[in-house]
Amino acid sequence: MPLRSGKVPRDAVHHPLFARYYARISVAAETRMGMGRVRGRLLDGLSGRVLEIGAGNGLNFAHYPGTVSEVVAIESERRLRKLAVEAALRAEVPVDVVPGAAEALPVKSEGFDAAVVSLVLCSVRDVPRALGELRRVLRPGGEVRFFEHGRGGGRVMTFSQRALDRTVWPALNGGCHLSREPVRALRDAGFELGPYRQVLMPEQGPTLPASYCVLGTAFRPLGG
């Protein structure tokens, strides 16, 4: 049973125009940018009960392996959540789409074997709080699969990323930030890092401020 762990409103995130735009470009990116292959690598080998934070329009759902017994998918944006519910009906594993915010996950502590964060840490309002929640809901030894974009490139690119973050980018892109460092954030939150690697998106084509991604795993320590 979902259990709210804080006082963040269920619809604390409301970006209807961005949601429409994202729903269109994300579907196109599955093939044109190779995102479908990335999702397959992100979720390969998962098993047990999985929490997905920031499920968007549910494009991950088709890639969960049959070894997953249940997915609880948190999505805070109303329009994207509606699309995720529709995607859940087509999934081959049980998926329950739930409203909620990353900083106050509406689930019980230590209730999940694994968690998935995919292009979401860039837009949460409080990354340390969100990752603290993620650590709370994972069982000791539980695994985090992550695919996130963040700071990358040389001095000119990182300067551009920071400048965009201070000006127009978050307002135009649903609160997204370009210059966050997801690997450092996971480490600072007390997760043990497993294998990870840098990925450019698109894999071929122009390098953009949002192109610098990282795909990997992390774990909640067995001792805490």
C-alpha positions as CSV (number, residue, x, y, z in Angstrom):
1,M,0.0,0.0,0.0
2,P,1.4,3.5,-0.8
3,L,2.3,5.5,2.2
4,R,3.1,9.2,2.0
5,S,6.4,10.1,3.6
6,G,6.1,13.9,3.5
7,K,3.9,16.8,2.7
8,V,4.7,17.5,-0.9
9,P,1.5,18.0,-2.9
10,R,0.6,15.2,-5.3
11,D,0.7,17.6,-8.2
12,A,3.6,19.6,-7.1
13,V,5.0,19.5,-10.6
14,H,2.8,21.0,-13.3
15,H,4.3,21.6,-16.8
16,P,1.5,20.9,-19.3
17,L,3.2,22.5,-22.3
18,F,6.5,20.8,-21.7
19,A,4.7,17.5,-21.1
20,R,3.1,17.7,-24.5
21,Y,6.4,18.5,-26.1
22,Y,8.3,15.8,-24.2
23,A,5.7,13.1,-25.0
24,R,6.3,13.8,-28.7
25,I,10.1,14.0,-28.8
26,S,10.7,11.1,-26.4
27,V,8.8,8.7,-28.7
28,A,10.8,9.9,-31.7
29,A,14.0,9.5,-29.7
30,E,13.4,5.8,-29.2
31,T,14.7,5.0,-32.7
32,R,16.2,8.2,-34.0
33,M,18.5,8.8,-31.0
34,G,18.9,5.2,-29.9
35,M,17.0,5.6,-26.6
36,G,15.3,2.3,-27.0
37,R,18.6,0.5,-26.9
38,V,19.7,2.5,-23.9
39,R,16.5,1.6,-22.0
40,G,17.1,-2.0,-22.7
41,R,20.6,-1.8,-21.3
42,L,19.4,0.2,-18.3
43,L,16.8,-2.4,-17.2
44,D,18.5,-5.6,-18.3
45,G,18.7,-8.2,-15.5
46,L,16.5,-6.5,-13.0
47,S,14.3,-8.7,-10.8
48,G,11.9,-8.5,-7.9
49,R,10.0,-5.4,-6.9
50,V,11.1,-2.2,-8.7
51,L,10.4,1.4,-8.0
52,E,10.7,3.8,-11.0
53,I,11.0,7.5,-10.1
54,G,9.9,10.0,-12.7
55,A,8.4,7.5,-15.1
56,G,7.4,10.2,-17.6
57,N,5.1,8.8,-20.3
58,G,6.1,5.2,-19.5
59,L,8.5,4.4,-22.2
60,N,10.6,2.2,-19.9
61,F,7.7,-0.1,-19.2
62,A,8.1,-2.2,-22.4
63,H,11.8,-2.9,-21.5
64,Y,11.4,-4.5,-18.1
65,P,12.4,-8.2,-18.1
66,G,9.9,-10.9,-17.0
67,T,12.0,-11.5,-13.9
68,V,10.5,-8.2,-12.5
69,S,7.5,-9.1,-10.3
70,E,6.1,-5.6,-10.0
71,V,6.9,-2.0,-11.0
72,V,5.6,0.9,-8.9
73,A,6.1,4.0,-11.1
74,I,6.0,7.5,-9.6
75,E,5.2,10.4,-11.9
76,S,4.4,13.8,-10.7
77,E,3.2,15.6,-13.9
78,R,-0.5,14.9,-14.5
79,R,-0.4,14.7,-18.3
80,L,2.6,12.4,-18.4
81,R,1.1,10.3,-15.7
82,K,-2.0,9.7,-17.8
83,L,0.2,8.5,-20.7
84,A,2.2,6.3,-18.3
85,V,-1.1,4.6,-17.2
86,E,-1.8,3.9,-20.8
87,A,1.7,2.4,-21.3
88,A,1.3,0.3,-18.1
89,L,-1.7,-1.4,-19.6
90,R,0.5,-2.6,-22.5
91,A,3.4,-3.7,-20.4
92,E,4.3,-7.4,-20.0
93,V,5.0,-7.0,-16.3
94,P,2.6,-5.5,-13.6
95,V,3.0,-1.7,-13.4
96,D,1.2,0.5,-10.9
97,V,1.5,4.2,-11.8
98,V,1.3,6.4,-8.7
99,P,1.3,10.2,-8.2
100,G,4.0,11.6,-6.0
101,A,7.2,13.6,-5.8
102,A,10.7,12.3,-5.7
103,E,11.4,14.3,-2.5
104,A,8.5,12.5,-0.6
105,L,8.0,9.1,-2.1
106,P,4.5,7.7,-1.3
107,V,5.8,4.2,-0.5
108,K,7.0,2.3,2.6
109,S,10.6,2.0,3.7
110,E,12.8,-0.8,2.5
111,G,10.0,-2.1,0.2
112,F,11.9,-2.5,-3.0
113,D,14.7,-4.7,-4.5
114,A,15.7,-2.1,-7.1
115,A,15.0,1.4,-8.2
116,V,15.3,3.2,-11.6
117,V,16.0,6.8,-12.2
118,S,16.0,7.8,-15.9
119,L,16.4,11.4,-16.9
120,V,14.8,12.6,-13.7
121,L,17.6,13.9,-11.4
122,C,18.1,16.8,-13.7
123,S,14.7,18.2,-12.8
124,V,13.9,17.3,-9.2
125,R,13.9,20.4,-7.0
126,D,16.0,18.9,-4.1
127,V,18.4,16.2,-5.3
128,P,19.9,15.3,-1.9
129,R,16.4,14.9,-0.4
130,A,15.2,12.9,-3.4
131,L,18.2,10.5,-3.1
132,G,17.7,10.3,0.6
133,E,14.1,9.1,-0.1
134,L,15.4,6.6,-2.7
135,R,17.8,5.2,-0.1
136,R,15.0,4.9,2.4
137,V,12.7,2.9,0.2
138,L,15.4,0.4,-1.0
139,R,16.2,-2.7,1.0
140,P,19.8,-2.9,2.2
141,G,21.8,-4.0,-0.7
142,G,19.1,-2.9,-3.2
143,E,20.3,-1.7,-6.6
144,V,19.8,1.6,-8.4
145,R,19.9,1.7,-12.1
146,F,20.5,5.2,-13.5
147,F,20.6,7.0,-16.8
148,E,21.0,10.7,-16.4
149,H,22.5,13.7,-18.2
150,G,24.6,16.3,-16.7
151,R,27.8,18.4,-16.8
152,G,30.2,17.5,-19.5
153,G,32.5,18.7,-22.3
154,G,35.2,21.3,-22.1
155,R,35.2,24.7,-20.5
156,V,33.1,26.3,-23.2
157,M,30.4,23.6,-23.0
158,T,30.3,23.6,-19.1
159,F,30.1,27.4,-19.1
160,S,27.2,27.2,-21.6
161,Q,25.4,24.6,-19.5
162,R,25.7,26.8,-16.3
163,A,24.6,29.9,-18.2
164,L,21.5,28.1,-19.6
165,D,20.7,26.8,-16.1
166,R,20.7,30.3,-14.8
167,T,18.5,31.7,-17.5
168,V,16.0,30.0,-19.9
169,W,16.6,26.3,-19.8
170,P,14.7,25.2,-16.7
171,A,11.7,27.4,-17.5
172,L,11.5,26.0,-21.1
173,N,12.2,22.3,-20.1
174,G,10.1,21.4,-17.1
175,G,12.7,22.4,-14.5
176,C,15.5,20.5,-16.1
177,H,19.1,21.5,-15.3
178,L,22.1,20.8,-17.6
179,S,25.1,21.1,-15.2
180,R,24.2,18.7,-12.4
181,E,26.5,15.8,-11.6
182,P,24.4,12.7,-11.0
183,V,27.3,10.3,-10.1
184,R,28.7,12.7,-7.5
185,A,25.1,13.2,-6.1
186,L,24.6,9.5,-5.7
187,R,28.0,9.1,-4.0
188,D,27.3,12.1,-1.7
189,A,23.9,10.5,-0.7
190,G,25.7,7.4,0.6
191,F,25.2,5.0,-2.3
192,E,28.0,2.6,-3.3
193,L,28.7,3.1,-7.0
194,G,28.9,0.1,-9.3
195,P,29.9,0.1,-12.9
196,Y,29.0,3.1,-15.0
197,R,30.0,4.7,-18.3
198,Q,29.6,7.9,-20.2
199,V,27.1,8.0,-23.1
200,L,26.6,10.7,-25.7
201,M,23.0,11.3,-26.8
202,P,22.4,11.3,-29.7
203,E,25.0,8.6,-30.3
204,Q,25.8,10.1,-33.7
205,G,25.1,13.7,-34.6
206,P,25.7,17.1,-33.0
207,T,26.9,17.3,-29.4
208,L,24.4,19.4,-27.5
209,P,24.4,20.8,-23.9
210,A,22.1,17.9,-22.9
211,S,24.2,15.2,-24.7
212,Y,26.5,14.2,-21.8
213,C,24.9,11.2,-20.1
214,V,25.9,8.5,-17.7
215,L,24.5,5.0,-17.5
216,G,25.2,2.8,-14.6
217,T,24.4,1.1,-11.2
218,A,24.7,2.0,-7.6
219,F,23.7,0.2,-4.4
220,R,22.3,1.0,-1.0
221,P,25.0,-0.3,1.4
222,L,24.1,-3.5,3.4
223,G,24.9,-1.7,6.6
224,G,22.6,1.2,6.2
